[in-house]
Amino acid sequence: MRIVITIGGSILLKEYDNRKFEAYADIIRQLDVEHELFIVVGGGRPARDYIGVVRDMGESESICDEIGIQVTRINARLLQLALKDCSYPAIPENFHQALEYSASGKIVVMGGTEPAHSTDAVGSILAEYVGADLVINATSVDGLYDKDPNKFDDAVMFSEVSVDELMGIVSGNETKAGTYEFIDKTAIEIIKRSAIKTVIVNGNNPENVRTAISEPIGTLITS
């Protein structure tokens, strides 16, 4: 299959060391034997920290987004280094470049593309652009909940949710730079119009990404 995997920056840099990059690189190399892979990496806490500094300077949200995008590309470069020769040696800055680089047969790793698009949105647009069969969204929780499970003990996880139900759940989320949670509205709209199979899994365990390809896990978004 042609698969797009989005990995939250907060997962890869939770401890600010190389271990999670190496663990993901190991799984991705194994999956690359049977599948064609595109990886999109988020900004995580470093992006939010820098965005906070820029916002305090009084800059616009577009500038804040621009800074966040640069951080996602640094994170993508780190994962690219962990993948060594399996990955294409340049970070795409747009979807055309990503498709062009994939012709090499190497794994394509990228970060953000333009302001107002979270890396979740980038992953969904990329999946549509390259005709992917599956999107796996590796986030910091087990799946999609009706409310934040880190704040509410009674939060309920969905094993399956339609795009319309999902849009209702996230419709009240903020759209400022660095504030996207779980998945944003742009990503949902792309999933809906393209009917892309999308699974949200807990990315703290990289093995969950492998599981999502062939077994039920996390939350399946249906069109």
N, C-alpha and C positions, 0 to 999 in steps of 0.2 A: 504493500500500500504506500501511497504518498501521504505522509503524516506531518502535521505542524504541531510542535510541542512548545507551549508557552510556560516559562518558568519564572516565578516571582523572584525579584532581586532579594527580597527579605529572606527567602529560603536559602539561596546560595551564599548570602553574606550574614547569616544569622550570628555566626561566631567570628566573623572577620578573619577567616583563615582559608586554606586551600582545600580542606577535606570534602566539602560538599561539591565543589567544582570537580574534584577527582572522582567522586562517587557517581555523579551524573555523567561524566565523560565515559566511565566504564560501561554504564547501562546503555548510553547512546551508541557507543561503538558496537555493542552486541546487537542492538536493534537495527543498526545500519546494514547488517549482513543480509537481512530479508526485506528491508523497507527503505524508501527514499525519505530522508528526514530534513525538515527545516526547523530550526530552533529560534525562538524569540525570547529574549531575556529582559526582565524588568529592572527597575532602578533600585527598589527597596529603600532601606533607611538612608543610605548615602545620598540618594536622589532627594528624599524628603528634607534632609539636613541642608543641602545646598539650596534647594528651593526656598526653604525658610529664610536663609540669609539674603537671597535675592529679593524675596517679597518684602523683607524688612527695609531694603533699600528703596522701596516704593516703585519697583518695576512692575510691568504689566504681567498678567497671567501667561501671555504668549511667550514672554521672555523667561518666565519661570519654567514653562514647558520646554523651552529650548535647552535650558540648563539640565533639566531632568533627562532629556533625550541624550545629551552628551554622556551622562552617567550610565544610562542603559547600554550605550555602545562600549564603554569601558568594561562593564560587566560581561558583555558579549565577547569582548576580546579575551578576557580571562578564561571563559569557558572554551573559547577557540584554542587557546594555548594548552589547556588541559587535554583537549582532543588530539592535539599534535597533528600528524599528517593526515588524519581522517577528515579534517575540516578544510574548507576553502580558506585561503590565507588573508582574505579581505572581508571587512564588515560591510554588507550592503546598506546603503542609505535610503533605498526605495525598493519597491516591489519588482520593477523591471530588472534591477541589478541582481536581486535575489534569484529570479528565474534564470537569468543569464549565468550566474555563478554555478547554479545547480547542474548545468550542462557538463560541468567538469566531472560529475559523478561523486564529488565531495559533499560532505555535510555542510549546509549553509547555516551560519549563526549570525543573528542580527539583533539590534535593539530597537529603539523607537524610530519613527520616520518624520513626523511633523507635529506641530502644536495641536492640542485638543484631542489627540489620539493616544489612549493608553496602550500599553503593550498587549493587553487583551484584544483591543480593537485591531491593532497591527496584526496579531496572529490570525484573526478572523478574515481580515481583508487579504492577507497573504494566502490563506487557505483558498479563498475564492479565486484569487489571481492565478494561482498555480494549479487549480483543480484538485485540491487535496481530498482524500477520502475521509480523513478524521482529524479533529483538533483535540489535543489533550491539554487541558489547562491545569498546571500544577500549582496549587495555591497553598496557603498555610493552615487550612482546615480540611476536614474530611469530605466536604461537598458543599452544596448550597443549602443554607438554612433560612428559615423564615425571619430570623433576626440574628444579631451578632452572638455566636456561641461563646465568645470570650467575655461577654458582658451579662448574658442571660442564661441561667441554668436550665430554663425550660425551652430553650431554642430547639426547634424540630428540623431535622435534615430531610431533604427531599431525595429519594432515590431516583426520581424522574420528574421532570418539569417541562411544560411547554414553553415556547419562546414568549407567548403572550402572558402566561403566568409569571415568567421571569421578569418581563418588562414591568409588570405591576409591582414586583418586589423591590426592584432597584430604582424605580422612577423618582423616588425622593432623595437619592444620593447626590452629594455635592459633585460639581464638575470642575472644581479648581484643580490646578496642577498638583499632582502628588496625592490626591484624595480618593482615587478610584478604589473601590472595594469589591472583591470577588470577580465581578465582570461588569463592564459598563454598557451604557445604552447603545453606543455605536456598534460594539461587538454583537449585541443581541440582534440589532437590525440586519447586520450582515448574515448572521446565522439564519435568520428567518427567510431572507430573500434567496439565499443559496441552498437552503436545506442541508447545511453541513453538519454531519454528526459531530457533536461536541460533548466531551466528558470532563467534569471537574473532579480532580482528585487531590488528596493530601500529598503535596510534594515534599514534605519533610522526609518521607521515605521514597527514594528514587525508584524502588522496585514497583511502586504503585503505577508508575508510567508504563512499565512493561505489562502489568496486569490489565490496564485499561484497554489494551489493544484486543484482547481476546475474552475477557471475563467481566461480569458486572462489578463495578466498584464506583464509589463516589456518587455523583449526580449526573445522569444523562439528560441532556437538553434535547427535546424532541421538536420537530418542526410541524 
